[in-house]
Amino acid sequence: MEIKKHFGVYGVCFQDGKLLCIEKTRGPYQQRFDLPGGSQELGEGLTETLKREVLEETGYEISSYSKPRIYDVLVQEEGQDFAVHHIMAFYDIVLDFERSQQSLPQELLDGSNDSANAIWLNLEEITADNASPLVLKAKAELRGFPELDKTSYMNWKVKEKKEQPMTPQEMWNAYKQINPSIGDEIDAWAFGVDPDLLADLVFTGEKTATASAHDLYAIENEPLPQEGTFDVILDSQDQAVCIVEITKVSIQPFHQVSADHAYKEGEGDKSLAYWRQVHEEVFTEWMSEAGLTFTPDSKVVLEEFRKVYPI
């Protein structure tokens, strides 16, 4: 059997009991969670590759890196007469949350790259069925049992790609068969910043809350969200990602938003400090465009929701 070699550099970011992963969209690890990282470009140093790949795949810059080590796996795809000897350099990394998360480059968002959104996972959520061999190696060492020897995966099953995306109407009709009480009127919207990343966080259950500037509803002549209503969450291409039910709506001054709400928003490190930094920048910009001034006393609309479709 022919053996092909592949070398890559990857970041291990473990914070608050969760591992930072990305979703693979192509290749033998497609539709699985993988580590941020990838192959070197010509003349690139290991840490140069690390910083570039992590930024491209997560939107965050690295503030520090340490503990370089090497692992390897042998992967033979099901039905193939060759195997890939995947040699991987791991670094522990700390992300720079002081800077806002950058939008992913267009070459990633339009599907020409093999990775998609970044997501934080509990170790218990990582399994052999949903993760790449790289993530499984990282999980083993984080649990204190590093797999130092080469691990072989023969007849590796490549998962099928996700079904074609639905339009908002198609998804609404599908959910209406389960819950006819939702009616015919559709409320569909995308997040104003990083719509693909945030929609995916909602889809995976990582994000169960959001916030918006109260004063903009009057300016834009939009009604406030209501508990018990249903919304279709869209991606950047206006395709339906999921349907959520609004479970709670409240209005508070910006400076009184709690750490509990910030955590439920599921973004960055989920801290209140991160939430305030990101939302202050966004609300200041949006309100300025509407001729308004943002202050810590500005009111924000806080929503909580749960995903109801797809189940």
LUMLUMTI-878159 format. One line per 2 residues: for each residue x, y, z of N, C-alpha, C, CB. Coordinates in steps of 0.05 Angstrom, whole numbers. Glycine has a CB too. Example, Ala and Ser with C-alpha at 12.3 -4.5 7.8 and 13.67 -1.06 7.14 Angstrom:
% residues 2
264 -114 156 246 -90 156 264 -66 156 226 -89 181  257 -45 142 273 -21 143 258 1 157 282 -12 114
//
This chain:
% residues 311
17 -24 0 0 0 0 18 25 0 -19 0 25  11 44 -17 26 69 -19 21 86 6 18 84 -45
42 98 16 40 116 39 48 144 30 59 106 62  29 163 34 35 191 27 39 206 54 11 204 11
56 226 53 62 242 77 49 269 76 93 245 80  39 278 99 28 305 102 38 316 128 -3 304 100
47 341 127 56 355 152 41 381 155 87 361 150  32 386 180 18 411 186 24 420 214 -12 406 184
18 446 219 23 459 245 -4 467 256 42 484 242  -10 462 282 -36 465 293 -35 477 321 -51 439 294
-56 492 328 -57 505 354 -77 490 373 -66 534 351  -68 487 398 -86 475 418 -92 497 438 -72 451 433
-117 506 437 -127 528 455 -148 516 473 -138 552 439  -141 513 498 -159 500 518 -164 520 540 -147 474 530
-190 528 542 -197 549 561 -224 543 574 -197 577 547  -225 547 600 -250 542 614 -262 515 608 -270 564 608
-244 495 606 -254 467 601 -263 462 573 -276 461 620  -257 480 554 -266 476 527 -242 479 507 -288 496 519
-243 463 486 -223 463 465 -233 477 441 -214 433 458  -216 495 430 -223 510 406 -219 492 382 -206 535 403
-241 488 366 -240 471 342 -251 487 319 -256 445 347  -247 477 295 -260 488 271 -274 465 257 -238 501 252
-293 472 241 -309 451 226 -297 447 199 -338 460 224  -289 423 192 -277 417 167 -299 413 146 -260 391 169
-294 424 122 -314 423 101 -306 405 77 -320 450 91  -280 398 76 -271 381 54 -250 362 63 -261 398 30
-244 342 47 -222 324 54 -231 301 72 -200 339 67  -212 285 81 -219 261 97 -232 268 124 -195 245 102
-229 292 133 -240 300 159 -265 318 156 -219 314 176  -277 319 132 -300 336 128 -323 329 146 -308 336 99
-338 349 154 -361 346 172 -352 335 200 -381 327 160  -327 341 207 -317 334 234 -304 359 245 -297 310 232
-299 358 271 -285 379 285 -255 374 282 -293 381 314  -240 396 276 -211 393 272 -198 416 288 -204 395 242
-171 414 290 -157 436 303 -150 458 283 -130 425 316  -150 483 292 -141 505 274 -112 502 267 -147 532 286
-106 503 241 -79 500 232 -79 489 204 -63 481 251  -55 482 194 -53 472 167 -25 470 157 -70 488 148
-22 468 131 4 464 118 20 490 116 0 452 90  46 486 115 64 509 112 64 519 83 92 501 120
67 545 80 72 556 54 102 557 50 60 585 51  111 560 25 139 559 18 155 579 34 143 563 -12
176 569 48 194 587 63 183 596 90 200 610 47  160 586 98 147 595 122 158 580 146 117 592 120
163 593 168 171 580 193 147 568 207 185 600 212  152 550 225 130 536 239 111 555 253 142 516 259
122 573 268 104 592 283 91 612 264 120 606 305  104 618 241 91 635 222 66 621 210 110 642 199
69 595 204 46 580 195 24 579 216 55 551 188  32 574 241 13 573 263 -3 598 265 28 568 289
10 621 265 -4 647 268 -22 653 245 16 669 272  -13 647 220 -29 653 197 -54 635 196 -12 648 171
-50 609 200 -72 590 198 -93 596 219 -62 562 200  -85 601 244 -104 606 265 -120 631 260 -90 608 293
-107 652 250 -121 677 243 -141 672 221 -102 698 235  -133 657 200 -151 652 177 -175 635 185 -135 638 155
-171 616 204 -192 597 209 -210 604 233 -181 570 214  -200 623 250 -216 631 274 -223 660 275 -202 623 299
-207 677 261 -211 706 262 -196 719 285 -240 712 265  -181 703 301 -166 714 323 -136 712 318 -173 698 349
-122 732 328 -93 731 329 -83 717 354 -81 760 328  -59 705 352 -47 691 374 -31 711 391 -29 668 365
-36 711 417 -20 729 435 5 715 445 -37 739 458  4 688 448 27 673 456 25 644 448 31 676 487
47 631 446 48 602 439 71 589 454 51 598 408  68 563 460 88 549 476 86 519 471 85 556 506
104 504 483 104 474 484 101 461 457 81 465 502  119 465 439 117 451 413 122 421 417 138 462 393
106 405 404 110 375 405 99 363 380 95 363 430  106 338 375 100 325 350 83 300 356 125 317 335
62 296 340 46 271 340 44 262 311 18 276 353  35 237 308 30 227 281 8 206 281 55 216 268
-6 205 258 -27 185 254 -25 175 225 -56 198 259  -35 151 221 -36 139 195 -66 135 188 -21 111 193
-75 147 166 -103 146 159 -107 134 131 -116 175 160  -121 112 130 -129 101 104 -159 104 100 -120 71 102
-167 120 80 -195 124 75 -208 98 66 -199 146 55  -233 94 73 -248 71 65 -249 69 34 -277 73 77
-241 46 24 -242 41 -5 -218 51 -20 -265 54 -16  -198 63 -7 -174 73 -20 -151 54 -17 -166 101 -8
-133 53 -37 -110 35 -36 -84 49 -26 -105 22 -63  -88 72 -13 -64 87 -2 -72 97 25 -55 110 -21
-52 105 40 -56 116 67 -40 142 69 -49 96 89  -48 160 87 -34 185 91 -22 184 119 -53 210 88
5 188 120 19 190 145 19 220 153 48 179 144  1 227 171 -3 255 178 14 261 203 -33 261 185
35 278 198 53 286 219 45 315 227 83 285 210  41 319 253 30 345 262 46 357 285 1 341 271
52 382 282 65 398 303 44 413 319 87 417 292  42 407 345 23 421 362 37 443 378 9 401 381
23 465 382 32 486 400 8 493 418 42 511 385  13 497 444 -7 509 461 -9 539 453 -1 506 491
-33 549 450 -36 577 441 -55 592 460 -45 579 412  -51 618 462 -69 636 476 -78 656 455 -56 649 501
-104 660 452 -115 679 433 -116 707 445 -142 670 423  -114 727 427 -115 755 435 -144 764 434 -98 773 417
-158 761 457 -186 770 458 -189 800 463 -201 755 480  -166 814 467 -168 843 471 -175 856 444 -141 854 481
-169 843 423 -176 853 396 -202 839 387 -153 849 376  -218 854 372 -243 842 362 -237 819 343 -260 864 349
-255 800 343 -252 778 324 -255 788 296 -272 755 330  -237 782 278 -238 791 251 -257 773 235 -210 791 238
-269 785 215 -285 770 196 -267 751 181 -301 788 176  -277 727 175 -261 708 161 -257 717 132 -274 680 162
-233 713 121 -228 721 93 -248 708 74 -200 713 85  -254 722 53 -275 713 34 -268 686 22 -278 733 12
-242 680 19 -235 654 8 -243 632 26 -205 653 2  -247 637 52 -257 617 70 -287 615 69 -248 623 99
-300 638 66 -329 638 68 -342 628 42 -339 666 74  -328 631 20 -341 623 -5 -337 593 -12 -331 640 -28
-325 579 6 -323 550 3 -297 540 -10 -345 540 -13  -279 558 -18 -255 549 -31 -234 540 -11 -243 572 -48
-239 543 15 -221 533 35 -234 508 48 -215 554 57  -218 492 62 -229 467 72 -238 469 101 -209 445 70
-241 493 112 -250 496 139 -272 518 141 -227 502 158  -288 516 162 -309 535 165 -308 548 193 -337 522 162
-329 547 208 -331 562 232 -314 551 256 -359 564 241  -307 569 274 -293 561 298 -314 557 320 -273 583 307
-309 537 338 -328 530 359 -313 519 383 -348 510 348  -323 526 407 -311 515 431 -327 491 440 -311 537 454
-312 469 447 -325 444 454 -315 434 481 -320 423 432  -334 424 497 -326 409 521 -313 383 512 -350 403 539
-294 373 527 -281 348 520 -301 325 518 -259 341 541  -322 326 534 -342 305 533 -358 305 507 -362 308 556
-358 328 493 -372 330 468 -356 318 444 -380 359 462  -330 314 449 -312 304 428 -312 274 427 -284 316 432
-319 262 405 -320 233 402 -306 224 377 -349 223 402  -301 199 374 -288 188 350 -307 191 326 -281 158 354
-333 195 331 -351 198 309 -353 226 298 -379 189 318  -345 246 314 -349 274 305 -323 290 303 -367 289 323
-300 277 309 -275 291 310 -254 279 292 -264 292 339  -234 296 284 -211 286 269 -191 273 287 -198 310 253
-172 257 276 -151 245 293 -135 266 308 -133 229 275  -132 290 297 -118 311 310 -131 319 336 -114 336 292
-158 323 335 -173 331 358 -173 309 379 -202 338 351  -174 284 370 -173 261 388 -145 260 403 -178 235 374
-124 266 388 -97 268 401 -97 289 422 -75 273 379  -108 313 415 -108 335 435 -125 328 459 -119 361 421
-148 315 455 -165 307 477 -150 288 495 -191 294 466  -136 269 484 -122 249 500 -101 262 518 -108 228 482
-85 281 507 -65 294 523 -77 313 544 -45 309 506  -100 325 538 -113 343 557 -124 327 580 -135 359 543
-130 302 576 -140 285 597 -118 271 612 -159 264 586  -93 277 604 -70 267 618 -60 240 608 -77 264 646
-69 231 585 -61 206 574 -52 209 545 -83 184 576  -31 224 540 -22 230 512 -16 204 497 2 248 512
-24 203 472 -19 180 454 7 186 439 -42 175 435  30 178 451 56 185 439 62 169 414 77 181 460
52 145 413 58 128 389 39 135 366 55 98 397  47 127 343 31 131 319 4 117 322 45 121 293
-18 130 316 -44 118 317 -53 113 289 -64 137 332  -64 89 284 -73 81 257 -103 80 255 -61 54 249
-113 91 234 -142 91 228 -146 78 200 -155 120 229  -151 53 200 -155 38 175 -185 38 168 -144 9 177
-191 40 142 -219 42 133 -233 65 145 -234 16 139  -219 88 146 -230 113 157 -254 122 140 -208 136 157
-276 126 154 -301 134 141 -303 164 137 -326 123 157  -304 173 112 -307 201 106 -337 207 106 -295 208 78
-345 226 123 -373 233 126 -383 247 101 -377 250 150  -409 243 95 -421 256 72 -424 286 79 -449 244 66
-423 302 58 -426 331 62 -455 336 70 -419 346 36  -459 359 83 -485 367 92 -504 371 69 -484 392 109
-529 367 74 -549 371 54 -549 400 43 -577 364 64  -560 404 19 -562 430 8 -577 449 26 -575 429 -20
-568 474 28 -582 492 46 -611 498 38 -567 519 48  -628 504 57 -656 510 52 -660 541 50 -674 499 74
-680 549 35 -688 576 36 -704 580 62 -706 584 11  -708 604 71 -725 608 95 -753 596 93 -727 638 102
-765 599 69 -792 588 65 -792 557 67 -803 597 38  -771 545 55 -770 516 56 -767 505 85 -746 506 39
-749 519 100 -746 510 128 -770 515 144 -721 524 140  -783 538 140 -808 544 154 -829 523 148 -818 572 146
-832 516 123 -852 496 116 -846 469 129 -853 493 85  -820 462 130 -812 436 142 -819 436 172 -782 431 138
-813 458 186 -819 459 214 -850 461 219 -805 483 227  -864 474 201 -893 476 204 -907 449 204 -905 493 182
-895 429 191 -906 403 192 -904 391 220 -892 384 172  -884 399 235 -881 390 263 -898 407 282 -851 391 271
-898 433 277 -911 452 295 -929 471 278 -891 469 311  -953 462 271 -971 478 254 -979 505 266 -996 462 248
-976 508 292 -984 533 305 -967 557 298 -984 529 335  -945 553 285 -927 576 279 -939 595 258 -900 566 269
-959 585 242 -972 603 223 -955 606 197 -977 629 234  -962 626 182 -949 630 156 -930 653 154 -970 634 135
-931 671 174 -914 695 172 -885 688 182 -925 718 189  -866 693 165 -838 686 171 -822 711 180 -825 673 146
-808 709 201 -789 729 210 -761 717 207 -795 739 239  -746 726 187 -719 715 182 -699 737 183 -719 700 155
-676 731 195 -655 752 197 -628 739 201 -661 771 220  -607 754 195 -579 746 199 -566 764 219 -564 746 172
-547 754 234 -532 771 252 -517 792 237 -512 754 269  -514 816 249 -502 839 236 -472 837 233 -508 864 250
-459 821 250 -430 816 249 -425 786 249 -416 830 274  -407 778 231 -400 750 228 -424 732 228 -382 741 252
-442 736 208 -467 720 208 -464 690 206 -484 730 186  -443 681 192 -439 652 189 -430 640 215 -419 646 167
-411 653 228 -400 643 253 -422 642 275 -376 660 263  -436 664 278 -456 665 299 -480 647 293 -466 694 302
-488 645 268 -510 626 261 -502 597 268 -517 628 231  -477 591 263 -467 564 269 -467 559 299 -440 559 257
-460 580 315 -460 577 344 -489 572 354 -449 602 357  -508 584 341 -536 579 348 -543 550 340 -555 599 334
-535 542 316 -541 515 307 -531 494 325 -530 511 278  -507 498 335 -494 478 353 -503 480 382 -464 480 351
-518 501 388 -528 504 416 -509 520 433 -532 478 428  -487 529 422 -467 544 437 -477 572 443 -441 546 422
-494 583 426 -504 610 429 -535 609 434 -498 628 404  -544 618 457 -572 617 463 -583 645 471 -577 598 486
-568 666 464 -577 693 470 -564 713 451 -570 700 499  -576 736 449 -565 758 432 -574 784 444 -574 755 403
-562 806 433 -569 833 443 -570 852 419 -548 842 464  -586 873 422 -588 893 401 -593 920 414 -611 886 381
-587 941 398 -590 968 409 -620 976 408 -573 988 392  -631 983 431 -659 989 434 -668 1013 416 -666 995 463
-652 1034 416 -660 1058 402 -662 1054 371 -641 1080 407  -648 1034 361 -649 1030 332 -676 1018 323 -627 1011 323
-691 1006 340 -717 995 333 -736 1017 324 -729 979 355  -736 1039 339 -753 1062 333 -743 1075 307 -753 1082 355
-717 1078 304 -706 1091 280 -714 1075 255 -676 1094 283  -712 1049 257 -717 1032 234 -746 1022 232 -699 1008 235
-763 1033 251 -791 1026 251 -796 996 253 -805 1037 226  -780 983 270 -782 954 274 -794 948 301 -754 941 271
-812 928 303 -823 920 329 -802 906 346 -848 902 325  -805 908 372 -787 894 390 -793 864 389 -789 904 419
-773 847 393 -778 818 393 -797 810 416 -752 802 397  -812 789 412 -832 780 431 -827 751 439 -861 783 419
-831 746 465 -829 719 475 -850 701 461 -832 718 505  -842 676 456 -861 657 444 -862 658 414 -887 661 455
-847 676 401 -847 677 372 -824 661 361 -846 706 362  -824 656 335 -804 640 322 -790 655 300 -817 614 310
-763 652 299 -747 666 279 -730 646 263 -729 687 292  -726 651 237 -708 636 221 -681 650 221 -718 632 192
-660 637 230 -633 648 230 -620 643 203 -616 636 253  -609 664 190 -598 662 164 -567 663 165 -608 684 145
-554 653 144 -526 657 141 -520 681 123 -512 631 129  -495 685 116 -488 709 100 -499 708 72 -458 712 99
-509 685 63 -520 682 36 -551 681 37 -509 656 23  -562 688 60 -591 689 64 -603 661 62 -604 707 44
-587 640 68 -598 613 69 -605 607 98 -577 593 59  -626 591 102 -635 585 129 -616 565 143 -663 573 128
-609 571 168 -591 554 183 -607 539 204 -569 571 198  -625 552 218 -642 539 238 -665 557 245 -625 532 263
-684 547 261 -706 562 272 -704 562 302 -733 551 262  -708 586 314 -706 588 343 -733 599 354 -683 607 351
-739 592 378 -762 603 393 -751 623 413 -779 581 406  -762 647 413 -754 668 433 -767 660 460 -763 696 423
-750 657 480 -760 648 506 -760 670 527 -743 625 516  -744 692 522 -743 713 541 -734 739 528 -724 706 565
-747 761 534 -739 787 524 -738 807 547 -758 797 501  -716 822 550 -715 843 570 -699 866 560 -701 831 596
-702 889 573 -689 914 565 -673 924 589 -709 935 554  -647 929 585 -630 939 607 -610 959 596 -616 915 620
-600 977 613 -578 994 605 -554 976 599 -571 1014 627  -538 985 580 -515 969 572 -497 961 595 -498 985 552
-492 980 614 -473 974 635 -484 955 656 -465 1000 649  -510 948 654 -522 930 673 -525 901 662 -549 940 682
-517 897 638 -518 870 626 -500 851 643 -510 870 596  -511 828 649 -497 810 668 -477 791 654 -518 793 683
-460 780 670 -441 760 661 -455 735 651 -420 753 682  -478 729 664 -493 706 655 -503 709 627 -517 701 675
-513 733 620 -522 737 593 -499 736 573 -537 765 590  -476 748 580 -453 747 563 -445 719 557 -429 763 575
-446 702 577 -438 674 574 -458 660 554 -438 659 601  -483 666 557 -503 653 540 -500 662 510 -531 660 549
-488 685 506 -484 694 478 -463 676 464 -475 723 477  -446 663 479 -428 642 468 -406 652 450 -445 624 453
-399 677 452 -378 688 434 -352 692 448 -388 715 422  -330 689 433 -303 693 444 -298 675 468 -300 722 452
-289 687 490 -284 671 514 -308 671 532 -260 682 529  -330 682 523 -356 683 537 -356 701 562 -364 655 545
-335 717 566 -333 734 589 -349 760 585 -304 740 596  -356 772 607 -370 798 606 -352 819 594 -380 807 634
-326 818 600 -308 838 590 -307 836 559 -279 834 601  -305 812 549 -305 808 520 -331 818 508 -300 779 512
-354 811 520 -380 819 510 -382 850 508 -402 808 527  -373 863 530 -375 892 530 -357 905 509 -367 903 558
-333 895 506 -315 906 486 -327 904 458 -288 892 487  -335 880 450 -346 876 423 -371 891 418 -350 846 418
-390 891 437 -416 904 433 -414 934 435 -436 893 453  -396 944 451 -393 973 452 -383 983 425 -373 981 474
-364 969 413 -354 977 386 -377 976 366 -331 959 378  -392 955 366 -413 951 346 -435 971 350 -424 923 347
-445 974 375 -467 992 380 -459 1021 375 -477 989 409  -434 1029 381 -425 1056 376 -426 1062 346 -396 1059 387
-416 1043 330 -416 1047 301 -444 1048 290 -401 1024 288  -461 1029 298 -488 1028 286 -505 1053 295 -503 1003 295
-503 1061 320 -518 1084 329 -508 1110 317 -518 1086 359  -482 1111 313 -470 1135 300 -481 1138 271 -440 1133 299
-483 1115 257 -494 1116 230 -523 1126 229 -492 1088 217  -537 1121 252 -565 1130 253 -568 1158 266 -581 1110 270
-545 1171 271 -545 1198 282 -550 1198 312 -567 1214 269  -544 1175 326 -548 1173 354 -521 1169 368 -566 1149 361
-520 1174 394 -496 1171 410 -499 1148 429 -489 1197 424  -480 1130 429 -480 1108 448 -466 1115 474 -466 1083 436
-478 1108 496 -465 1112 522 -469 1086 539 -477 1137 537  -455 1083 561 -460 1060 578 -488 1058 589 -441 1061 602
-503 1081 588 -531 1080 597 -551 1074 575 -538 1107 609  -541 1071 550 -558 1065 527 -572 1038 532 -542 1064 501
-598 1037 525 -613 1012 530 -607 991 508 -643 1018 531  -606 966 517 -602 944 498 -625 924 502 -575 931 502
-633 911 481 -653 891 481 -639 864 483 -672 892 456  -645 849 504 -633 823 509 -653 801 502 -622 821 538
-645 783 485 -662 760 478 -649 734 486 -668 761 447  -665 715 495 -656 688 498 -674 670 481 -657 679 528
-662 649 471 -677 632 452 -667 603 454 -675 642 423  -682 585 442 -674 557 439 -679 548 411 -690 539 460
-661 531 401 -664 521 374 -686 499 374 -638 509 363  -705 502 356 -727 482 354 -726 466 328 -753 496 356
-710 476 308 -709 461 283 -683 469 268 -734 466 265  -668 451 256 -672 422 257 -666 411 285 -656 407 237
-678 389 293 -675 378 320 -648 364 321 -698 359 327
//
